[in-house]
Amino acid sequence: MSDFKQLRIERPIDDGQALTDDDIYWGPLSSSHPTTLREYGPVTTIDIAPTRQQWISITDSTRVQIYSPDTLSLVRSFYSFKDTAYCGTFRSDGRLVCAGSKDGIVRVFDFETRTQLRHFKEHQGSPVHCTHFSRDKTYIFTGSDDRTVRVLDLATEKQLSKFDHVHTDYVRALTPGSATNPHLLLSGSYDRTMKLIDRRMSNNDNILMNFDHGDQIESVLMYANETLAITAGGLYLKVWDLLGGGRLLASLSNHHKSILCTGFTSEQNYILSGGLDRHVKIYDASTFRVVHTITYPDAVLSLAMIGPNDRALCVGMPGGLWSVKRRDGSQQISNSSSTIGITNGYESMKIDSNSDMMCTSNSLVPIDDESTNDTKSTASSGSRKTKSRRRFFPSGIVTPTTMDPVASANRRPRLAPYDNYLRKFRASAALDAAFTSALKRRQPDIVLALFKELSRRQMLKQALAGRDDLSLLKILRYLQKHIAHTTYMPVLIEVAHIISHLYDFSSSPSDKNNKAMEKLQRTIHDELQFQLELMKTKGAIEIILAASSSSTLLETNSTTNHNCNNNNSTVISAM
């Protein structure tokens, strides 16, 4: 007996929404299942090391965590903070990490040894929310709630500059200049302004440009070539022309709640923004239009893109969760088949069974000399480790190797409930199961595919006949919602025609069915009127085009005749 051919579900494309190059580029990243880890507090900052390893820095609670981008295993932890830590960022060579804190102390750590090398107390008493290394690797730019921007020297552990007249409110955003201009920086504040500062100038002349954002600024960005700057805060993301004297190029308001963070892709071809509306908006950097949107389960506090080719997007949320979406869709941590379940993520994370690993309440921690000295972890009681897949032989348990021939089991695929009913020729039960699956998966195209299959088998009338009021109401509401869709229309018109002949709604005891049928009739009537107006408009346009082409042809003929007459008169005069 041949295998049953399963129902083929076609995914219709909405009218006027053909796939663009941006949809094709961002679709795999958006549709991939995220890997999610939980930290102790809100993930306020995510930074990617600008090195080959591309370590992920996660700032939450009183610590800065460093993760591997491939396995998402914990690599380093910095716990020297007595209060909430902010803005853990890498230096351009990846060898140092700096972070501010709520107690106002700025700390600098060695990445390899995890030793605290420097601590600056100039902001002590005021939270430091912004810390960034200069591009020449010698200074740290800081912004604090004491309304000052400071330049700290790594070599001498002293303050070089203090700009206390730049802003009149909390400084919450900083970005340094490029490697060619390491003395420049952009600062954004809750006083609604962004300032371009030159640290070499005197205290009264160091503000080169002043930009009025119009709302409290949460994030600022600068292009690598220092031609454009971006401010984000409130409902607006604004683009400023630095070379053009600071003029406003674009004001974007695609979020319906406050924007909290921004970022670039690896090649700065796209701009990312996240906010309280749980959305990450992706803008084309040339047209400043939204090309894609990704939705998250909570507000987006921080984000960062892992390159090259924008292979993964990291997003931090206020509940302590941070997720990683990968472009290739693979969430595999290692090649082993053993798993450790993480109850706080979207899916299980796989870990190599041969390596010594243990699961903490917040992440996966490798047991080695460096991690155990700094992190005290215990095995989670809720985690379960499943055994590797083994073959049972009379001689004992054997795990096949790549060289062993293994016979593949020819198992039939598991059928969906509606496929099982179709296999037994139970058309009415198959239709009920399709509605259940479509409601559960939010995929109305399952019902459409089943209608097509029943029509092909000439079982559509059998499936629709003899229904109670509740099941009939589901079908009527489905018709009312989708019959005007061009993809659904040819099939659903046949379904509506059969229902109108099978049931007498004038004598139906159910008022809901009568109202649903009246709404369906109005929907069909409105669609017919719309199509009639479209045909009238099409006819008028065709008449205009025909008249235009005929007038053009007459003008061409008259011009040709005029030229011929001129040529003839010229020949006659010459004779």
TORPA-991393 format. One record per residue (C-alpha): residue in one letter; x, y, z. Coordinates in pm, whole numbers, plus 50000, padded with zeros to 5 digits. Layout:
aXYZ;...
END
This chain:
m500005000050000;s501415033549897;d501895061450152;f499125086950193;k499845120250025;q499585147350288;l497655179350236;r499845206050082;i499525239550259;e500305269250036;r501225302050200;p499505329750004;i501195363649979;d499025393250076;d497885416449800;g500385443949725;q503035429049953;a505465412349716;l508755401949868;t511535427549835;d515275422449862;d515125435150221;d512415409850309;i514525381950164;y517605394250356;w515925399050695;g513285371750670;p515515342750790;l516655363051090;s513135373951182;s511565339351146;s514305320351330;h513515307151677;p515405327551941;t517705313452205;t516985331052532;l518965333252856;r518015349153185;e520135372553396;y519605386553746;g518355420853639;p517405442153336;v519885438753050;t520715475553003;t523645472352760;i524805447252499;d528175452952332;i530035432052074;a533835430252087;p535315444651762;t537675414851732;r537665381851550;q536015363351840;q533205389151870;w532535382852240;i529125394152367;s529155417452670;i525965416952880;t525535443453151;d522895435553413;s522445439853786;t525875442853956;r527995425153697;v529235424053340;q529065389853171;i531015379452860;y529535352052640;s530735332752338;p528735342152026;d528745306251893;t527925285252199;l526445312352425;s528535298052707;l529825320952980;v533455331052918;r534165358453173;s532375375353462;f533205408353631;y531655411453977;s533585440354133;f530555463354145;k528915472554475;d525855487054301;t524105484453964;a526505483353669;y525935502753347;c527335503052993;g529945475552986;t531885481452662;f535005467652495;r538055486452378;s538715484452004;d541385457552054;g539145437152286;r541755435952566;l540015459352811;v536445463352936;c535095494553106;a531805500153286;g530095526353497;s527915520653800;k525205535754012;d527725545954280;g529545567954025;i532755547454001;v534115538553656;r536025505653648;v538425491553386;f539115454253367;d541645432653186;f539715408352970;e542155379152996;t542915379953369;r539665396653487;t541765419553701;q540485454553784;l543165477453644;r541675511853703;h538845528153895;f537895564553859;k535945582154135;e535415615953968;h531645609453930;q531285593954276;g527765598554410;s526125602354067;p525245572253845;v527445568553536;h525295555253250;c527755560652962;t531315547852929;h533225544352601;f536865540552506;s538305565452260;r539295551351922;d543015556951996;k542655534052303;t544095559252551;y541055576752702;i537595569052841;f534635591952776;t532005591553052;g528585607353098;s526795609253431;d523685620953609;d525775649253754;r525275665853410;t528955663953319;v530975647553044;r534495637753144;v537635624852972;l539665600253182;d543255590453110;l544005553253124;a547775557053168;t547745580753466;e544305571653612;k543455608453625;q540835631353480;l541965650953174;s538875671753100;k535565680053262;f532725695653061;d530185707753316;h528515734353104;v527575712252809;h524275698552940;t521705709453196;d520255674953268;y521295638353294;v523755626453027;r522485592752904;a524165587552565;l527715590052430;t529515578652119;p533185585152035;g534535597651705;s536385576751447;a540035566051461;t540985595851242;n539355620151490;p539615603351833;h539255636852010;l535615640951898;l532565627352075;l528785630952065;s526815634052387;g523045632052434;s521115643152740;y517695645352896;d517865682852827;r516775672752471;t520035682952306;m522985665252146;k526395681952143;l529435675751923;i532425680952154;d536125685352080;r538075676252393;r541155695652275;m539375729152289;s539065751052596;n536135746752829;n534145774952671;d534815766652304;n534655728852296;i531055726352166;l531345724751788;m527655718051711;n524385718351900;f521375697351795;d517865700751940;h516155666751933;g512945679152093;d512695650852346;q514815633352607;i517665615852424;e518265579252507;s520795570052238;v523145586551988;l525085571951694;m527715584651452;y528615569951114;a532175557051075;n532925583950816;e531565610951054;t529155624850798;l525855617550975;a524685614951335;i521545599151479;t519585608051792;a516805586851943;g514385595252221;g510665597252273;l508825586251960;y511395600351717;l514635589351557;k516345618451381;v519205619451132;w521545649551125;d524035660750860;l527345668651030;l529045680550712;g526075702350621;g526245723250936;g524005701251149;r520835703250941;l518065678050997;l517865652050719;a515075629350842;s512695626251137;l511305591051175;s508405581951404;n507735545151338;h507535534751705;h504365540851905;k506235541052237;s509555555752348;i512735545152168;l515375532552412;c518285519852201;t519775521551853;g522535504351661;f524105497451323;t524535465551127;s528055453051062;e528455473050739;q526285502450856;n523875496050570;y520945494850811;i519935512951130;l518285494151417;s516045508751686;g514235492451977;g511755506152226;l509015500952479;d506595489252210;r508505455752198;h509575461651837;v512965463551668;k512695485051358;i515225481051076;y515785511450853;d517575513950521;a520525537150584;s520185553250241;t516425560150228;f515695559950607;r512605538750550;v511545508950762;v512275477150570;h511565451550842;t510155448151194;i510885421451456;t508595417051759;y509755405952105;p507845394852415;d508975424752624;a510325460052585;v513705463052412;l516305479552637;s519445471752437;l520485455852109;a523565447151909;m524275429851578;i526905402651541;g528805403051211;p529915394950956;n526865394250729;d524655403251027;r524505366851130;a522845372251468;l520845398651655;c521135401852035;v518375419652227;g518155426952602;m514875431052790;p513865445553129;g512775412253277;g516345399453275;l515955380552947;w518235384952649;s517725366352324;v519805357852019;k518225353351677;r520485336951421;r520225342051048;d520765305350966;g518065295551217;s520345271051396;q520215272951772;q522535243651823;i525185248852088;s527325218651999;n527275188151775;s526395163952053;s522895150452095;s522755154252472;t520695183652596;i520295204752904;g516885221352934;i516745258153020;t513355266253160;n513595303553101;g514365302852729;y512305298252419;e513925264652348;s516365239052483;m520065245552437;k522325216452340;i525645211352515;d528515188052447;s528255158052679;n532005151852666;s532925186052800;d532555194553166;m529635218853180;m527125227853445;c523885247653427;t523285277153655;s520015295753705;n521015321453450;s523405306853197;l525665278153096;v529025279353274;p532035258453170;i533925243553465;d537495254853439;d540005272153661;e539065307153553;s535295304153583;t535245285553915;n537445311454083;d534985338954004;t531595321953984;k530045298454237;s527505277754050;t525465247654140;a523545223953919;s520005235053863;s517455211754014;g515065217853727;s517525208253454;r517315173853301;k519965156753096;t518785131952836;k520935103052724;s522555100452385;r520845079652125;r522165043952147;r521535010851976;f520814980152187;f522554948052090;p522724914152269;s526344920952360;g525514953452537;i524964990552464;v526825003252160;t526915038352018;p527435036751638;t530325055851488;t530515072751151;m532155041851003;d529435017451115;p526635009450868;v523305018551025;a520025007450868;s517615036250840;a514115030450973;n511535035750700;r508945052150921;r505875068850789;p505565105850866;r503155116051136;l499935128750983;a497975158951097;p494455152051233;y492775164950917;d495035142650704;n494015112450912;y490335120250854;l490935125750483;r492655092250466;k489485076450607;f487255097150372;r485585114950665;a485175148950500;s483125166050772;a485505155551053;a488505166550842;l486985201150802;d486405204151179;a490005193551247;a491305218750992;f489455246951166;t490905235851501;s494475235151360;a494035268451182;l492825285051503;k495645269951708;r498405278851459;r496785310951332;q497085298150976;p493795302350784;d495435288050472;i495035253050624;v491255255750581;l491725269550229;a493925239950131;l491345215650270;f488525232650079;k490585228649760;e491235191849830;l487555184749909;s486515202649591;r488985181749391;r487585149949544;q483995162349491;m483355158749865;l482785195549944;k478985192249962;q479325162050187;a481615181150426;l479305211350449;a475985192950486;g474335183950815;r476175208551038;d475005222451369;d474685259651437;l478105263651603;s480175246751331;l478205264551059;l478845297851230;k482615291251213;i482415285550839;l480305316650778;r482675338750976;y485635324050788;l483935331950456;q483115367250565;k486725374150666;h488555359350366;i486205358950067;a487405393049945;h491035380849934;t492085373849575;t493825341249669;y490865327949865;m488085341149641;p487805313649372;v487445285649628;l485325303949884;i482795315149623;e482065278349556;v481755271649930;a479355300849978;h477265289049681;i476905253949829;i476005267150176;s473315290050033;h471685259649868;l472035236050167;y470635258350442;d467555280250470;f468605309150686;s465185325550681;s463835297450900;s467035290851092;p466555290851472;s469995306351527;d470075344551517;k473875344051501;n473855324051179;n471305347751024;k473455377951115;a476605360950989;m474915352850658;e473715388750624;k477235401550687;l478565377250426;q476025389750174;r476995425950246;t480695417150208;i480035400849870;h477875430349761;d480565455549862;e483215435649679;l481085434449364;q480525472049380;f484255477249428;q485045455349127;l482445474248921;e484045507449009;l487435493348918;m486125482248578;k484665516848517;t487965532948610;k489835508748387;g487545516648095;a487975554348144;i491755550648155;e491735529547838;i489665556047658;i492085583447766;l495095562847656;a493455554447321;a492605591047258;s496135601247352;s497715575747119;s495415585746830;s496175622846875;t499885614846883;l499515594946561;l497655623546388;e500335648446492;t503025625346358;n501205621146025;s500625658545990;t504285665446061;t505335639745804;n502975654245539;h504245689145613;n507845678145567;c506965660745239;n505255692145105;n508275713045198;n510575688845019;n508385689244705;s508295727044694;t512065727844733;v512515703944441;i510135724044220;s511905756744294;a515225740744216;m513925729543875;
END
